[in-house]
Amino acid sequence: MKRPLCTASERRLRSALRQCGLTTAAVRAVVQQRPFADDGALCAVVDEVLIRLDDRELARALSAEPEPVIDEGADDVRKAAMLALRLYRDRFGYAYVSSIAAPTADELLMRVRIRLGNEPAPEGRAAREHLRRLVRDRLQTLMNAE
């Protein structure tokens, strides 16, 4: 029988939240709000914590995210996409994250180039929202697997 994550032990909950990409400070903020009525309430708290992360914690969380994998595409486009990812990190101080999968080098390059044109504040908001969606997807997957 599936056991809700909202009723998990603190240790198990902390581990699950870290697995989903939350920083230590974000995990602490979520755990402090226990108990949760249900898994939906847990997800709402996770969303709220991510929305309220200060810039330092946001950068820490984004920097811990893996770079996108570029499996498909012409070699020159893949190299250009890798360069764009490096330029993005240099410009904003954290890794490019997107909750939208980019299956080809062409698509990834296009998406990164668009976001490279953003000013830091709006890009920080966009990156925060993409991170929130990624974490939510991971949390939902984990909850459904339990």
Residue, then its C-alpha position, 0 to 999 in steps of 0.5 A: m500500500k502506498r504511504p503518503l510522504c506527508t506522514a513520513s518520518e522526519r528523516r525520510l522526508r528530509s531525504a526525499l526533499r533533498q532528492c528532489g533538489l531542495t537545499t538544506a535551508a529549504v528542507r529545514a523550512v519545509v520540515q518546520q511546518r510539519p505536520f501536513a494534512d496530506d501530500g497536497a499540503l506538503c507540495a503547497v509548502v514546498d512551492e511556498v518555500l521555493i518561491r520565498l528563497d532568498d537570492r543566495e539560496l536560489a543560486r545554491a539550488l540552481s547551481a546544484e542542478p545538472e546541466p541539460v544533456i545534449d543527446e541529439g543534434a549536429d556537432d557544431v550546434r551541440k558545441a554552440a549549445m554548450l557554449a551558450l550554457r557556459l555563457y548563461r552560467d557566467r552571466f547569471g551565476y548559476a546553471y541554466v534550468s528549465s522545466i521544459a525538456a529540450p530534446t535537441a541541441d537546436e531547441l536547447l540552444m534557442r531556449v538558452r539564447i532567449r533567456l540569455g537576453n533577459e536582465p538578471a532580475p526577470e531571469g531570476r524569477a524565470a529560473r525560480e519558477h522553472l526550479r519550482r516546477l522541476v522540484r514539484d515534478r520530482l516530488q510528484t514522481l516520488m509520491n506516486a512511486e511510494 
